[in-house]
Amino acid sequence: MTQPYDPARDLEAMLSPREAAAFLSSTVRTLEAWRNRGEGPPYYRPSANRVRYKRRDLIEYLEQSRVTPRAAA
């Protein structure tokens, strides 16, 4: 039996800045500032006034910032 489509599990889903900010526990303004500075996760600009983020890219961005603590000496 095929499971119903779940956009929350679709790694290729394109998210709006609002959705991406929620996913990253950030704000739309922070994402905008990162884009203006050339920082943050990769994004797509399908038209002059639209920005989209791929869920897979957001996950990879988070993984890059992962910190593994060392054991205390």
BAZA-960781 format. One record per residue: residue in three letters; chain; x negated, y negated, z of N, C-alpha, C, O in turn; residue number from 1. Coordinates in pm, 1 decimal. Each point is the difference from the previous one (the first is absolute). Layout:
BEGIN
<rec><residu>Ala</residu><chaine>A</chaine><n_x>X</n_x><n_y>Y</n_y><n_z>Z</n_z><ca_x>X</ca_x><ca_y>Y</ca_y><ca_z>Z</ca_z><c_x>X</c_x><c_y>Y</c_y><c_z>Z</c_z><o_x>X</o_x><o_y>Y</o_y><o_z>Z</o_z><num>NUM</num></rec>
...
END
This chain:
BEGIN
<rec><residu>Met</residu><chaine>A</chaine><n_x>-82.8</n_x><n_y>118.6</n_y><n_z>0.0</n_z><ca_x>82.8</ca_x><ca_y>-118.6</ca_y><ca_z>0.0</ca_z><c_x>-88.0</c_x><c_y>-126.0</c_y><c_z>0.0</c_z><o_x>-93.3</o_x><o_y>-11.4</o_y><o_z>79.5</o_z><num>1</num></rec>
<rec><residu>Thr</residu><chaine>A</chaine><n_x>123.0</n_x><n_y>-78.6</n_y><n_z>-165.8</n_z><ca_x>-75.8</ca_x><ca_y>-124.0</ca_y><ca_z>-11.0</ca_z><c_x>44.9</c_x><c_y>-98.3</c_y><c_z>107.1</c_z><o_x>119.4</o_x><o_y>-19.7</o_y><o_z>22.7</o_z><num>2</num></rec>
<rec><residu>Gln</residu><chaine>A</chaine><n_x>-218.9</n_x><n_y>-42.2</n_y><n_z>43.2</n_z><ca_x>34.3</ca_x><ca_y>-99.4</ca_y><ca_z>101.8</ca_z><c_x>37.2</c_x><c_y>-130.6</c_y><c_z>-67.6</c_z><o_x>-52.6</o_x><o_y>-31.4</o_y><o_z>-106.8</o_z><num>3</num></rec>
<rec><residu>Pro</residu><chaine>A</chaine><n_x>142.2</n_x><n_y>-45.0</n_y><n_z>167.2</n_z><ca_x>37.3</ca_x><ca_y>-129.2</ca_y><ca_z>-58.6</ca_z><c_x>-118.4</c_x><c_y>-96.3</c_y><c_z>1.3</c_z><o_x>-89.0</o_x><o_y>9.4</o_y><o_z>84.5</o_z><num>4</num></rec>
<rec><residu>Tyr</residu><chaine>A</chaine><n_x>90.2</n_x><n_y>-100.6</n_y><n_z>-178.7</n_z><ca_x>-106.1</ca_x><ca_y>-100.2</ca_y><ca_z>-10.2</ca_z><c_x>-1.5</c_x><c_y>-87.0</c_y><c_z>125.4</c_z><o_x>103.2</o_x><o_y>-52.0</o_y><o_z>42.3</o_z><num>5</num></rec>
<rec><residu>Asp</residu><chaine>A</chaine><n_x>-220.4</n_x><n_y>37.5</n_y><n_z>15.6</n_z><ca_x>-17.9</ca_x><ca_y>-82.5</ca_y><ca_z>119.2</ca_z><c_x>-106.6</c_x><c_y>-104.6</c_y><c_z>-30.7</c_z><o_x>-118.7</o_x><o_y>32.7</o_y><o_z>-2.1</o_z><num>6</num></rec>
<rec><residu>Pro</residu><chaine>A</chaine><n_x>158.1</n_x><n_y>-157.8</n_y><n_z>-21.7</n_z><ca_x>-99.7</ca_x><ca_y>-101.9</ca_y><ca_z>-36.5</ca_z><c_x>-104.6</c_x><c_y>-22.0</c_y><c_z>107.9</c_z><o_x>-110.0</o_x><o_y>-46.2</o_y><o_z>-30.2</o_z><num>7</num></rec>
<rec><residu>Ala</residu><chaine>A</chaine><n_x>141.0</n_x><n_y>77.9</n_y><n_z>154.9</n_z><ca_x>-97.2</ca_x><ca_y>-17.8</ca_y><ca_z>107.8</ca_z><c_x>-115.4</c_x><c_y>99.1</c_y><c_z>-11.9</c_z><o_x>-105.6</o_x><o_y>-21.1</o_y><o_z>59.7</o_z><num>8</num></rec>
<rec><residu>Arg</residu><chaine>A</chaine><n_x>124.2</n_x><n_y>128.9</n_y><n_z>-135.9</n_z><ca_x>-105.1</ca_x><ca_y>100.5</ca_y><ca_z>-17.0</ca_z><c_x>-67.7</c_x><c_y>-9.0</c_y><c_z>-136.6</c_z><o_x>-94.2</o_x><o_y>74.4</o_y><o_z>-27.4</o_z><num>9</num></rec>
<rec><residu>Asp</residu><chaine>A</chaine><n_x>140.4</n_x><n_y>-162.8</n_y><n_z>-56.3</n_z><ca_x>-53.2</ca_x><ca_y>-13.3</ca_y><ca_z>-135.6</ca_z><c_x>-126.2</c_x><c_y>-85.3</c_y><c_z>3.5</c_z><o_x>7.5</o_x><o_y>-121.3</o_y><o_z>19.5</o_z><num>10</num></rec>
<rec><residu>Leu</residu><chaine>A</chaine><n_x>-124.1</n_x><n_y>184.8</n_y><n_z>-38.5</n_z><ca_x>-126.9</ca_x><ca_y>-72.9</ca_y><ca_z>6.0</ca_z><c_x>-16.3</c_x><c_y>-97.1</c_y><c_z>-115.3</c_z><o_x>-77.4</o_x><o_y>-95.1</o_y><o_z>9.9</o_z><num>11</num></rec>
<rec><residu>Glu</residu><chaine>A</chaine><n_x>148.7</n_x><n_y>117.3</n_y><n_z>-118.7</n_z><ca_x>-11.0</ca_x><ca_y>-88.5</ca_y><ca_z>-115.7</ca_z><c_x>103.9</c_x><c_y>-112.6</c_y><c_z>2.9</c_z><o_x>4.0</o_x><o_y>-82.3</o_y><o_z>-91.5</o_z><num>12</num></rec>
<rec><residu>Ala</residu><chaine>A</chaine><n_x>78.9</n_x><n_y>77.7</n_y><n_z>194.3</n_z><ca_x>103.6</ca_x><ca_y>-103.8</ca_y><ca_z>10.4</ca_z><c_x>-64.3</c_x><c_y>-138.0</c_y><c_z>4.2</c_z><o_x>-103.0</o_x><o_y>-20.5</o_y><o_z>64.2</o_z><num>13</num></rec>
<rec><residu>Met</residu><chaine>A</chaine><n_x>165.2</n_x><n_y>-72.6</n_y><n_z>-133.0</n_z><ca_x>-46.7</ca_x><ca_y>-138.0</ca_y><ca_z>-1.7</ca_z><c_x>79.4</c_x><c_y>-78.8</c_y><c_z>104.2</c_z><o_x>123.1</o_x><o_y>-0.8</o_y><o_z>-1.8</o_z><num>14</num></rec>
<rec><residu>Leu</residu><chaine>A</chaine><n_x>-194.4</n_x><n_y>-64.8</n_y><n_z>91.8</n_z><ca_x>62.9</ca_x><ca_y>-71.9</ca_y><ca_z>109.1</ca_z><c_x>-10.5</c_x><c_y>-150.8</c_y><c_z>-20.3</c_z><o_x>-98.4</o_x><o_y>-50.2</o_y><o_z>-54.4</o_z><num>15</num></rec>
<rec><residu>Ser</residu><chaine>A</chaine><n_x>199.8</n_x><n_y>-19.3</n_y><n_z>98.4</n_z><ca_x>-3.0</ca_x><ca_y>-146.1</ca_y><ca_z>-1.9</ca_z><c_x>-96.4</c_x><c_y>-47.8</c_y><c_z>108.4</c_z><o_x>-37.5</o_x><o_y>78.4</o_y><o_z>87.2</o_z><num>16</num></rec>
<rec><residu>Pro</residu><chaine>A</chaine><n_x>-3.1</n_x><n_y>-204.8</n_y><n_z>-90.8</n_z><ca_x>-86.0</ca_x><ca_y>-51.3</ca_y><ca_z>106.8</ca_z><c_x>63.4</c_x><c_y>17.2</c_y><c_z>138.9</c_z><o_x>-70.5</o_x><o_y>28.8</o_y><o_z>96.7</o_z><num>17</num></rec>
<rec><residu>Arg</residu><chaine>A</chaine><n_x>199.3</n_x><n_y>-45.8</n_y><n_z>-86.5</n_z><ca_x>67.9</ca_x><ca_y>16.8</ca_y><ca_z>129.6</ca_z><c_x>-11.8</c_x><c_y>144.4</c_y><c_z>48.1</c_z><o_x>-30.3</o_x><o_y>24.8</o_y><o_z>116.7</o_z><num>18</num></rec>
<rec><residu>Glu</residu><chaine>A</chaine><n_x>54.2</n_x><n_y>69.6</n_y><n_z>-206.4</n_z><ca_x>-11.4</ca_x><ca_y>141.2</ca_y><ca_z>35.5</ca_z><c_x>-144.0</c_x><c_y>37.7</c_y><c_z>33.3</c_z><o_x>-25.4</o_x><o_y>74.7</o_y><o_z>94.5</o_z><num>19</num></rec>
<rec><residu>Ala</residu><chaine>A</chaine><n_x>-68.2</n_x><n_y>-127.2</n_y><n_z>-173.0</n_z><ca_x>-142.0</ca_x><ca_y>28.6</ca_y><ca_z>24.4</ca_z><c_x>-44.2</c_x><c_y>-57.3</c_y><c_z>134.8</c_z><o_x>-73.3</o_x><o_y>65.2</o_y><o_z>74.3</o_z><num>20</num></rec>
<rec><residu>Ala</residu><chaine>A</chaine><n_x>117.3</n_x><n_y>-185.7</n_y><n_z>-43.3</n_z><ca_x>-35.1</ca_x><ca_y>-61.2</ca_y><ca_z>128.0</ca_z><c_x>54.3</c_x><c_y>84.0</c_y><c_z>116.0</c_z><o_x>-69.7</o_x><o_y>20.9</o_y><o_z>99.4</o_z><num>21</num></rec>
<rec><residu>Ala</residu><chaine>A</chaine><n_x>191.3</n_x><n_y>26.2</n_y><n_z>-111.6</n_z><ca_x>57.0</ca_x><ca_y>85.1</ca_y><ca_z>105.3</ca_z><c_x>-79.6</c_x><c_y>129.7</c_y><c_z>12.4</c_z><o_x>-27.0</o_x><o_y>45.8</o_y><o_z>111.0</o_z><num>22</num></rec>
<rec><residu>Phe</residu><chaine>A</chaine><n_x>-9.9</n_x><n_y>12.4</n_y><n_z>-222.6</n_z><ca_x>-77.7</ca_x><ca_y>124.1</ca_y><ca_z>-0.2</ca_z><c_x>-133.0</c_x><c_y>-19.6</c_y><c_z>71.0</c_z><o_x>-45.2</o_x><o_y>88.8</o_y><o_z>72.3</o_z><num>23</num></rec>
<rec><residu>Leu</residu><chaine>A</chaine><n_x>-18.1</n_x><n_y>-204.4</n_y><n_z>-92.1</n_z><ca_x>-130.7</ca_x><ca_y>-29.9</ca_y><ca_z>58.6</ca_z><c_x>9.9</c_x><c_y>-65.1</c_y><c_z>138.1</c_z><o_x>-102.3</o_x><o_y>-31.7</o_y><o_z>60.6</o_z><num>24</num></rec>
<rec><residu>Ser</residu><chaine>A</chaine><n_x>223.8</n_x><n_y>11.7</n_y><n_z>-10.6</n_z><ca_x>21.5</ca_x><ca_y>-72.9</ca_y><ca_z>126.2</ca_z><c_x>-64.2</c_x><c_y>-137.3</c_y><c_z>-7.8</c_z><o_x>-69.3</o_x><o_y>-43.4</o_y><o_z>92.0</o_z><num>25</num></rec>
<rec><residu>Ser</residu><chaine>A</chaine><n_x>93.5</n_x><n_y>-23.3</n_y><n_z>-202.2</n_z><ca_x>-57.0</ca_x><ca_y>-130.9</ca_y><ca_z>-25.9</ca_z><c_x>112.8</c_x><c_y>-95.2</c_y><c_z>-39.4</c_z><o_x>117.2</o_x><o_y>26.8</o_y><o_z>26.3</o_z><num>26</num></rec>
<rec><residu>Thr</residu><chaine>A</chaine><n_x>-153.6</n_x><n_y>-137.1</n_y><n_z>-89.0</n_z><ca_x>101.1</ca_x><ca_y>-95.2</ca_y><ca_z>-46.8</ca_z><c_x>-18.3</c_x><c_y>-26.0</c_y><c_z>-148.8</c_z><o_x>-106.8</o_x><o_y>24.5</o_y><o_z>-56.3</o_z><num>27</num></rec>
<rec><residu>Val</residu><chaine>A</chaine><n_x>211.4</n_x><n_y>-73.8</n_y><n_z>-5.5</n_z><ca_x>-6.7</ca_x><ca_y>-36.3</ca_y><ca_z>-141.3</ca_z><c_x>-103.8</c_x><c_y>-110.7</c_y><c_z>-19.7</c_z><o_x>-72.8</o_x><o_y>0.1</o_y><o_z>-99.3</o_z><num>28</num></rec>
<rec><residu>Arg</residu><chaine>A</chaine><n_x>66.0</n_x><n_y>-92.4</n_y><n_z>191.6</n_z><ca_x>-97.6</ca_x><ca_y>-109.9</ca_y><ca_z>-10.0</ca_z><c_x>-143.9</c_x><c_y>51.2</c_y><c_z>5.5</c_z><o_x>-87.4</o_x><o_y>-50.9</o_y><o_z>-70.2</o_z><num>29</num></rec>
<rec><residu>Thr</residu><chaine>A</chaine><n_x>63.7</n_x><n_y>150.8</n_y><n_z>153.4</n_z><ca_x>-134.5</ca_x><ca_y>58.7</ca_y><ca_z>7.5</ca_z><c_x>-35.9</c_x><c_y>64.5</c_y><c_z>-132.7</c_z><o_x>-111.0</o_x><o_y>-19.0</o_y><o_z>-49.9</o_z><num>30</num></rec>
<rec><residu>Leu</residu><chaine>A</chaine><n_x>203.9</n_x><n_y>95.5</n_y><n_z>-8.4</n_z><ca_x>-26.3</ca_x><ca_y>61.3</ca_y><ca_z>-130.4</ca_z><c_x>-29.3</c_x><c_y>-106.9</c_y><c_z>-105.0</c_z><o_x>-90.4</o_x><o_y>16.3</o_y><o_z>-81.9</o_z><num>31</num></rec>
<rec><residu>Glu</residu><chaine>A</chaine><n_x>165.8</n_x><n_y>-124.3</n_y><n_z>84.3</n_z><ca_x>-22.1</ca_x><ca_y>-108.8</ca_y><ca_z>-94.9</ca_z><c_x>-138.3</c_x><c_y>-62.1</c_y><c_z>19.7</c_z><o_x>-70.6</o_x><o_y>-27.8</o_y><o_z>-96.9</o_z><num>32</num></rec>
<rec><residu>Ala</residu><chaine>A</chaine><n_x>32.7</n_x><n_y>6.5</n_y><n_z>222.0</n_z><ca_x>-132.5</ca_x><ca_y>-57.9</ca_y><ca_z>29.1</ca_z><c_x>-110.1</c_x><c_y>94.1</c_y><c_z>-48.1</c_z><o_x>-99.5</o_x><o_y>-44.9</o_y><o_z>-56.9</o_z><num>33</num></rec>
<rec><residu>Trp</residu><chaine>A</chaine><n_x>116.6</n_x><n_y>174.8</n_y><n_z>79.4</n_z><ca_x>-99.4</ca_x><ca_y>96.2</ca_y><ca_z>-47.0</ca_z><c_x>-12.0</c_x><c_y>-4.1</c_y><c_z>-151.4</c_z><o_x>-111.0</o_x><o_y>1.4</o_y><o_z>-53.2</o_z><num>34</num></rec>
<rec><residu>Arg</residu><chaine>A</chaine><n_x>224.4</n_x><n_y>-6.6</n_y><n_z>-17.2</n_z><ca_x>-4.7</ca_x><ca_y>-5.6</ca_y><ca_z>-146.9</ca_z><c_x>-73.9</c_x><c_y>-125.2</c_y><c_z>-45.6</c_z><o_x>-81.4</o_x><o_y>6.1</o_y><o_z>-92.1</o_z><num>35</num></rec>
<rec><residu>Asn</residu><chaine>A</chaine><n_x>109.1</n_x><n_y>-118.8</n_y><n_z>155.5</n_z><ca_x>-65.3</ca_x><ca_y>-125.8</ca_y><ca_z>-37.9</ca_z><c_x>-150.2</c_x><c_y>3.0</c_y><c_z>24.4</c_z><o_x>-75.5</o_x><o_y>-66.9</o_y><o_z>-70.5</o_z><num>36</num></rec>
<rec><residu>Arg</residu><chaine>A</chaine><n_x>31.4</n_x><n_y>144.1</n_y><n_z>169.9</n_z><ca_x>-143.0</ca_x><ca_y>10.6</ca_y><ca_z>31.3</ca_z><c_x>-66.4</c_x><c_y>118.6</c_y><c_z>-67.6</c_z><o_x>-120.6</o_x><o_y>20.2</o_y><o_z>14.4</o_z><num>37</num></rec>
<rec><residu>Gly</residu><chaine>A</chaine><n_x>198.5</n_x><n_y>59.0</n_y><n_z>-88.5</n_z><ca_x>-55.9</ca_x><ca_y>118.2</ca_y><ca_z>-64.6</ca_z><c_x>-26.6</c_x><c_y>113.2</c_y><c_z>97.1</c_z><o_x>-89.3</o_x><o_y>81.6</o_y><o_z>-22.8</o_z><num>38</num></rec>
<rec><residu>Glu</residu><chaine>A</chaine><n_x>164.9</n_x><n_y>-75.7</n_y><n_z>129.9</n_z><ca_x>-15.5</ca_x><ca_y>102.5</ca_y><ca_z>103.3</ca_z><c_x>125.4</c_x><c_y>86.5</c_y><c_z>4.5</c_z><o_x>92.7</o_x><o_y>-18.0</o_y><o_z>-78.9</o_z><num>39</num></rec>
<rec><residu>Gly</residu><chaine>A</chaine><n_x>-92.0</n_x><n_y>111.7</n_y><n_z>172.4</n_z><ca_x>118.8</ca_x><ca_y>80.7</ca_y><ca_z>23.2</ca_z><c_x>14.9</c_x><c_y>113.8</c_y><c_z>-99.4</c_z><o_x>-90.7</o_x><o_y>28.5</o_y><o_z>-78.2</o_z><num>40</num></rec>
<rec><residu>Pro</residu><chaine>A</chaine><n_x>206.5</n_x><n_y>36.2</n_y><n_z>82.3</n_z><ca_x>22.3</ca_x><ca_y>115.7</ca_y><ca_z>-87.5</ca_z><c_x>20.3</c_x><c_y>-42.3</c_y><c_z>-145.1</c_z><o_x>38.6</o_x><o_y>-113.8</o_y><o_z>-27.0</o_z><num>41</num></rec>
<rec><residu>Pro</residu><chaine>A</chaine><n_x>-64.6</n_x><n_y>205.8</n_y><n_z>-67.0</n_z><ca_x>26.9</ca_x><ca_y>-29.4</ca_y><ca_z>-141.2</ca_z><c_x>148.5</c_x><c_y>-27.2</c_y><c_z>-20.7</c_z><o_x>84.8</o_x><o_y>49.9</o_y><o_z>74.0</o_z><num>42</num></rec>
<rec><residu>Tyr</residu><chaine>A</chaine><n_x>-55.2</n_x><n_y>-129.6</n_y><n_z>-175.4</n_z><ca_x>140.2</ca_x><ca_y>-31.3</ca_y><ca_z>-30.0</ca_z><c_x>19.3</c_x><c_y>-10.8</c_y><c_z>-149.8</c_z><o_x>-96.0</o_x><o_y>-7.0</o_y><o_z>-76.8</o_z><num>43</num></rec>
<rec><residu>Tyr</residu><chaine>A</chaine><n_x>220.2</n_x><n_y>5.8</n_y><n_z>37.6</n_z><ca_x>38.3</ca_x><ca_y>-12.5</ca_y><ca_z>-140.9</ca_z><c_x>80.1</c_x><c_y>-127.9</c_y><c_z>-16.5</c_z><o_x>75.6</o_x><o_y>-39.1</o_y><o_z>88.9</o_z><num>44</num></rec>
<rec><residu>Arg</residu><chaine>A</chaine><n_x>-92.6</n_x><n_y>-25.4</n_y><n_z>-203.0</n_z><ca_x>76.2</ca_x><ca_y>-120.9</ca_y><ca_z>-30.9</ca_z><c_x>75.1</c_x><c_y>26.1</c_y><c_z>-131.1</c_z><o_x>-48.6</o_x><o_y>-35.4</o_y><o_z>-107.4</o_z><num>45</num></rec>
<rec><residu>Pro</residu><chaine>A</chaine><n_x>168.8</n_x><n_y>98.4</n_y><n_z>116.1</n_z><ca_x>74.2</ca_x><ca_y>33.5</ca_y><ca_z>-121.3</ca_z><c_x>50.0</c_x><c_y>-121.9</c_y><c_z>-77.2</c_z><o_x>28.8</o_x><o_y>9.1</o_y><o_z>-119.4</o_z><num>46</num></rec>
<rec><residu>Ser</residu><chaine>A</chaine><n_x>-18.5</n_x><n_y>-122.1</n_y><n_z>187.3</n_z><ca_x>35.0</ca_x><ca_y>-125.3</ca_y><ca_z>-67.4</ca_z><c_x>-62.3</c_x><c_y>-113.7</c_y><c_z>80.5</c_z><o_x>-55.5</o_x><o_y>22.5</o_y><o_z>107.6</o_z><num>47</num></rec>
<rec><residu>Ala</residu><chaine>A</chaine><n_x>64.7</n_x><n_y>-141.6</n_y><n_z>-158.9</n_z><ca_x>-67.3</ca_x><ca_y>-114.4</ca_y><ca_z>62.7</ca_z><c_x>44.6</c_x><c_y>-23.8</c_y><c_z>144.3</c_z><o_x>-78.8</o_x><o_y>-47.5</o_y><o_z>81.7</o_z><num>48</num></rec>
<rec><residu>Asn</residu><chaine>A</chaine><n_x>202.0</n_x><n_y>79.3</n_y><n_z>-50.1</n_z><ca_x>49.5</ca_x><ca_y>-29.8</ca_y><ca_z>135.0</ca_z><c_x>39.6</c_x><c_y>124.9</c_y><c_z>79.2</c_z><o_x>75.5</o_x><o_y>-9.5</o_y><o_z>96.8</o_z><num>49</num></rec>
<rec><residu>Arg</residu><chaine>A</chaine><n_x>-126.0</n_x><n_y>126.3</n_y><n_z>-137.3</n_z><ca_x>28.4</ca_x><ca_y>123.8</ca_y><ca_z>73.5</ca_z><c_x>-129.1</c_x><c_y>71.1</c_y><c_z>35.5</c_z><o_x>-93.0</o_x><o_y>7.8</o_y><o_z>-80.3</o_z><num>50</num></rec>
<rec><residu>Val</residu><chaine>A</chaine><n_x>89.4</n_x><n_y>43.4</n_y><n_z>201.5</n_z><ca_x>-114.1</ca_x><ca_y>78.1</ca_y><ca_z>47.7</ca_z><c_x>55.2</c_x><c_y>130.8</c_y><c_z>54.6</c_z><o_x>104.6</o_x><o_y>1.8</o_y><o_z>64.7</o_z><num>51</num></rec>
<rec><residu>Arg</residu><chaine>A</chaine><n_x>-174.8</n_x><n_y>106.6</n_y><n_z>-90.8</n_z><ca_x>39.4</ca_x><ca_y>130.6</ca_y><ca_z>50.9</ca_z><c_x>-124.2</c_x><c_y>73.9</c_y><c_z>49.3</c_z><o_x>-110.3</o_x><o_y>-18.9</o_y><o_z>-51.2</o_z><num>52</num></rec>
<rec><residu>Tyr</residu><chaine>A</chaine><n_x>131.1</n_x><n_y>103.0</n_y><n_z>151.6</n_z><ca_x>-105.6</ca_x><ca_y>82.3</ca_y><ca_z>57.7</ca_z><c_x>40.2</c_x><c_y>145.7</c_y><c_z>-12.2</c_z><o_x>115.5</o_x><o_y>35.1</o_y><o_z>23.9</o_z><num>53</num></rec>
<rec><residu>Lys</residu><chaine>A</chaine><n_x>-210.0</n_x><n_y>49.6</n_y><n_z>-60.9</n_z><ca_x>27.0</ca_x><ca_y>143.3</ca_y><ca_z>-6.7</ca_z><c_x>-24.6</c_x><c_y>59.7</c_y><c_z>138.9</c_z><o_x>-102.2</o_x><o_y>-26.6</o_y><o_z>63.3</o_z><num>54</num></rec>
<rec><residu>Arg</residu><chaine>A</chaine><n_x>196.9</n_x><n_y>107.2</n_y><n_z>-17.5</n_z><ca_x>-10.1</ca_x><ca_y>60.0</ca_y><ca_z>133.4</ca_z><c_x>-133.9</c_x><c_y>73.2</c_y><c_z>17.7</c_z><o_x>-62.3</o_x><o_y>-10.1</o_y><o_z>105.8</o_z><num>55</num></rec>
<rec><residu>Arg</residu><chaine>A</chaine><n_x>18.6</n_x><n_y>82.3</n_y><n_z>-206.8</n_z><ca_x>-127.6</ca_x><ca_y>73.1</ca_y><ca_z>7.5</ca_z><c_x>-115.5</c_x><c_y>-97.1</c_y><c_z>28.4</c_z><o_x>-88.0</o_x><o_y>31.0</o_y><o_z>80.2</o_z><num>56</num></rec>
<rec><residu>Asp</residu><chaine>A</chaine><n_x>87.6</n_x><n_y>-147.8</n_y><n_z>-145.1</n_z><ca_x>-106.2</ca_x><ca_y>-98.7</ca_y><ca_z>21.3</ca_z><c_x>1.1</c_x><c_y>-53.2</c_y><c_z>143.4</c_z><o_x>-105.5</o_x><o_y>-25.1</o_y><o_z>58.3</o_z><num>57</num></rec>
<rec><residu>Leu</residu><chaine>A</chaine><n_x>224.1</n_x><n_y>8.3</n_y><n_z>-2.6</n_z><ca_x>9.3</ca_x><ca_y>-49.0</ca_y><ca_z>138.0</ca_z><c_x>-54.5</c_x><c_y>103.5</c_y><c_z>97.6</c_z><o_x>-68.6</o_x><o_y>-34.6</o_y><o_z>96.2</o_z><num>58</num></rec>
<rec><residu>Ile</residu><chaine>A</chaine><n_x>99.2</n_x><n_y>161.0</n_y><n_z>-121.2</n_z><ca_x>-52.3</ca_x><ca_y>106.8</ca_y><ca_z>86.5</ca_z><c_x>-152.0</c_x><c_y>4.5</c_y><c_z>-9.6</c_z><o_x>-67.9</o_x><o_y>10.4</o_y><o_z>102.1</o_z><num>59</num></rec>
<rec><residu>Glu</residu><chaine>A</chaine><n_x>13.7</n_x><n_y>-18.2</n_y><n_z>-223.3</n_z><ca_x>-145.4</ca_x><ca_y>0.3</ca_y><ca_z>-17.7</ca_z><c_x>-64.6</c_x><c_y>-120.5</c_y><c_z>67.1</c_z><o_x>-107.8</o_x><o_y>11.7</o_y><o_z>58.2</o_z><num>60</num></rec>
<rec><residu>Tyr</residu><chaine>A</chaine><n_x>173.1</n_x><n_y>-127.5</n_y><n_z>-66.0</n_z><ca_x>-51.2</ca_x><ca_y>-120.4</ca_y><ca_z>65.0</ca_z><c_x>-7.6</c_x><c_y>20.9</c_y><c_z>151.5</c_z><o_x>-98.8</o_x><o_y>-37.1</o_y><o_z>63.3</o_z><num>61</num></rec>
<rec><residu>Leu</residu><chaine>A</chaine><n_x>202.1</n_x><n_y>95.9</n_y><n_z>-6.7</n_z><ca_x>-1.2</ca_x><ca_y>27.0</ca_y><ca_z>143.9</ca_z><c_x>-109.2</c_x><c_y>100.1</c_y><c_z>36.4</c_z><o_x>-68.2</o_x><o_y>-16.1</o_y><o_z>101.2</o_z><num>62</num></rec>
<rec><residu>Glu</residu><chaine>A</chaine><n_x>51.8</n_x><n_y>118.5</n_y><n_z>-183.0</n_z><ca_x>-102.3</ca_x><ca_y>101.3</ca_y><ca_z>27.5</ca_z><c_x>-140.1</c_x><c_y>-61.1</c_y><c_z>-1.6</c_z><o_x>-86.9</o_x><o_y>43.1</o_y><o_z>75.8</o_z><num>63</num></rec>
<rec><residu>Gln</residu><chaine>A</chaine><n_x>64.3</n_x><n_y>-142.3</n_y><n_z>-160.8</n_z><ca_x>-131.4</ca_x><ca_y>-65.2</ca_y><ca_z>-7.5</ca_z><c_x>-32.0</c_x><c_y>-77.5</c_y><c_z>127.4</c_z><o_x>-116.8</o_x><o_y>-21.8</o_y><o_z>32.0</o_z><num>64</num></rec>
<rec><residu>Ser</residu><chaine>A</chaine><n_x>219.5</n_x><n_y>-19.5</n_y><n_z>40.1</n_z><ca_x>-23.2</ca_x><ca_y>-78.1</ca_y><ca_z>121.4</ca_z><c_x>0.7</c_x><c_y>87.5</c_y><c_z>125.8</c_z><o_x>-5.0</o_x><o_y>-50.2</o_y><o_z>112.3</o_z><num>65</num></rec>
<rec><residu>Arg</residu><chaine>A</chaine><n_x>11.2</n_x><n_y>181.0</n_y><n_z>-133.3</n_z><ca_x>3.3</ca_x><ca_y>93.7</ca_y><ca_z>112.5</ca_z><c_x>-132.3</c_x><c_y>-3.3</c_y><c_z>76.5</c_z><o_x>-107.7</o_x><o_y>-0.8</o_y><o_z>-59.8</o_z><num>66</num></rec>
<rec><residu>Val</residu><chaine>A</chaine><n_x>117.3</n_x><n_y>-1.2</n_y><n_z>190.3</n_z><ca_x>-116.5</ca_x><ca_y>-0.5</ca_y><ca_z>88.0</ca_z><c_x>6.8</c_x><c_y>125.6</c_y><c_z>86.7</c_z><o_x>100.4</o_x><o_y>26.4</o_y><o_z>66.0</o_z><num>67</num></rec>
<rec><residu>Thr</residu><chaine>A</chaine><n_x>-209.1</n_x><n_y>50.0</n_y><n_z>-67.7</n_z><ca_x>-8.9</ca_x><ca_y>118.5</ca_y><ca_z>84.8</ca_z><c_x>-88.8</c_x><c_y>-34.1</c_y><c_z>118.3</c_z><o_x>-119.5</o_x><o_y>-24.3</o_y><o_z>-17.3</o_z><num>68</num></rec>
<rec><residu>Pro</residu><chaine>A</chaine><n_x>176.0</n_x><n_y>22.1</n_y><n_z>137.4</n_z><ca_x>-80.7</ca_x><ca_y>-39.2</ca_y><ca_z>117.0</ca_z><c_x>-104.6</c_x><c_y>107.1</c_y><c_z>31.7</c_z><o_x>20.4</o_x><o_y>119.3</o_y><o_z>-22.6</o_z><num>69</num></rec>
<rec><residu>Arg</residu><chaine>A</chaine><n_x>-131.6</n_x><n_y>-166.4</n_y><n_z>75.0</n_z><ca_x>-106.3</ca_x><ca_y>90.3</ca_y><ca_z>43.6</ca_z><c_x>24.9</c_x><c_y>35.2</c_y><c_z>144.7</c_z><o_x>61.3</o_x><o_y>-76.8</o_y><o_z>74.2</o_z><num>70</num></rec>
<rec><residu>Ala</residu><chaine>A</chaine><n_x>-108.2</n_x><n_y>191.3</n_y><n_z>-34.9</n_z><ca_x>9.4</ca_x><ca_y>40.9</ca_y><ca_z>140.0</ca_z><c_x>-96.3</c_x><c_y>-87.0</c_y><c_z>83.4</c_z><o_x>-109.1</o_x><o_y>-34.5</o_y><o_z>-45.3</o_z><num>71</num></rec>
<rec><residu>Ala</residu><chaine>A</chaine><n_x>151.2</n_x><n_y>0.8</n_y><n_z>165.6</n_z><ca_x>-85.9</ca_x><ca_y>-80.6</ca_y><ca_z>86.6</ca_z><c_x>-121.4</c_x><c_y>81.9</c_y><c_z>42.3</c_z><o_x>9.8</o_x><o_y>120.1</o_y><o_z>25.2</o_z><num>72</num></rec>
<rec><residu>Ala</residu><chaine>A</chaine><n_x>-123.8</n_x><n_y>-187.2</n_y><n_z>-17.9</n_z><ca_x>-125.2</ca_x><ca_y>70.4</ca_y><ca_z>34.5</ca_z><c_x>-12.0</c_x><c_y>22.4</c_y><c_z>148.9</c_z><o_x>-98.7</o_x><o_y>57.5</o_y><o_z>46.0</o_z><num>73</num></rec>
END
